[in-house]
Amino acid sequence: MCGLSAIVSPRENTLQATILSMMSVMPHRGPDGEGVYADKVCETSFLALGHNRLSIIDLTDQAAQPMKTRDGRFVLIYNGEVYNYMEIAKELDATDLPRGSFGDTAVVLAALVKWGPQALSKFNGMWALILYDTQEKRLLISRDRFGIKPLYYYRDGSQLFLASEIKAILVGSQARFSINANIAIPYLTRGLLNCSEDTFFTGIREFPPASYQVIDLRKGCQVLPPTQRFWLHPFENGEQPQIGAVSPEQLRFLFLDSIALRLRSDVPVGVLLSGGLDSSSIVGGIARAGALENVTMFSMIVNDPMVSEEAFIDLMAQWGRVDTHKLNISNNPFALLDRVSDGCWFNDEPAWGISDLAHMQLMELARSQGIKVILSGQGADEQLGGYNKFFYFWILILLKNGHIVDAAKTLLQFALHSNKLYEFRADEAIRYVGKSWLASRTFIPPAHLHHDGIDIGFKESYIEREWIDLTKTSLPVLLHYEDRMSMSQSVEVRVPFLDYRLVESLSRVHPSEKFDGGWTKSIFRKAIDGLVPRQIQYRRDKKGFAVPEDEWMRGVFKPRVKALFESEMRADAQGYIDARRLRRLYSSFTAGHGLLNGRHFFRAFAFETFLRRFARYIA
């Protein structure tokens, strides 16, 4: 887990200073070392690669990057972990590997040299990488299947910048960028982030997941070749889920194997334990692997009984006979509000919610305990119908297709065995309404609402609905903030539910098996039988990584939020927010009226904070 920087430029005299400046804003991504490689591509073009190292596997200097092959022809900078590197190494000759290192970086380098882009399909893990062929003057660039690890690029005439974080490109390019309204407005209206390759900074783009690109530097960087996919989700291949296609036993095997792979580390490992089904099942899987005594648990708790999961956290900890380090964010809510500016800085975009900042605090706690690797339950809800909305989508699809009896039966089962029917929130459903409804009910100037063009409404098939959440509207933003907030504290997060083998299998599970018996994630609950206590295996509610956002935005945060809204707002001056309407709607919200919730007003607060923190880079 590291930070990558790369430049292709005709400006040889400033190349070294520029690459070092890019690396200087990402020390958190690699506090254990740094390295630079430079080469003359041709008479008018030069390349520099920079690497900030966070040592996780193979802690020796032999694993330092940029890493070269034995003959010096190929040079790699790589961020992430390929967990099955031991298995891939068995397909390689010892002479394929760089001298002295047998970690995953060495294996990734050797595999790319031996098999080219075809090696990417063998990798089970998360990565962003740049491989340079010094002989052919070519770059191979790639990002993992789900975009767990970040990579951005910006082309400025004959110059090309690549980096793990946008701020490195901002510093390296020394340019000012306009704010992309097509990204800003959906964030402010619906809380949507990371739904496309575009970013808040017009011209800076995200390298697409599950893709690679080969650039012949001798041809210049004015026009980049198209990216190519090395993996497709089964939905993209036209596959449809079938009843009985995957058994609970098969899912159990894949899940346990995914955990075992993600325990490979030469540094201490921890787990985020929320008390919910997903994180508890990871703890149970670690226990089944006999490794629980070597793993440290971390949990976030709050005093609000409506969102607290402390009872389930304690139940799982007692069941596993382990202790968990708890962070009670209710003890000092202002510590979170104080971090909004830093949260925006590390995210390279406005903070998504207060939970971002709580996650940063939790990672700070993990780092204080000497933990550099954390396992997380991210990605389960998007594949197993875990969110409340999936239940409603499934009912709508059943009704639309004329399966009235099945819909009625499912509704009755949920009413008897779950409380999903009682968890519907109108203020959360706002993100699915049309632009005409938003026009008179939000603080966005109506003239800007045409930028809110992301379609997240009803879909014809349930698998498409899950695929959209997995690739566009839900998981990408969660992965984004989880990576940025953890890496702000130099901690690596691993996600067992995104093992591509498990993802492919879950995509083939029929929706009726995910909602069987009135339970969400029904087939997975069966798969983990015996791994967690029954009280957690069949919990009726779902809270997630929740904070009392509405309560705090109405109460303890009100003076500071109100003061910012009443100040001279950049967001108002630039036309993104109608400050007068914002103040009026916020006053109504704090009085307990209106349909907008605390998240809407937090986003306005975070967006303004973001504009101020990045002011020097904004045109």
Secondary structure, 3 states (H helix, E strand, C coil): CEEEEEEEECCHHHHHHHHHHHHHCCHHHCECEEEEEEEEEECCEEEEEEEEECCCCCCCHHHCCCEECCCCCEEEEEEEEECCHHHHHCCCCHHHCCCCCCCHHHHHHHHHHHHHHHHHHHCCEEEEEEEEECCCCEEEEEECCCCCCCCEEEEECCEEEEECCHHHHHHHHCCCECECHHHHHHHHHHCCCCCCCECCECCCEECCCCEEEEEEHHHCCCCCCCCEECCCCCCCCCCCCECCCCCHHHHHHHHHHHHHHHCCCCCCEEEECCCCHHHHHHHHHHHHCCCHHHEEEEEEECCCCCCCCHHHHHHHHHHHCCCEEEEEHHHCCHHHHCCHHHHHHHHCCCCCCHHHHHHHHHHHHHHHCCCCEEECCCCCHHHHCCCHHHHHHHHHHHHHCCCHHHHHHHHHHHHHHCCHHHCCCHHHHHHHCCHHHHHCCCCCCHHHHHHCCCCCCCCCCHHHHHHHHHHHHCHHHHHHHHHHHHHCCCCEEECHHHCHHHHHHHHCECHHHHCHHHCCCHHHHHHCCCCCCHHHHCCCCCCCCCCCHHHHHHCCCHHHHHHHHCCCCHHHHCCCCCHHHHHHHHHHHHCCCCCCCHHHHHHHHHHHHHHHHCHHHEC
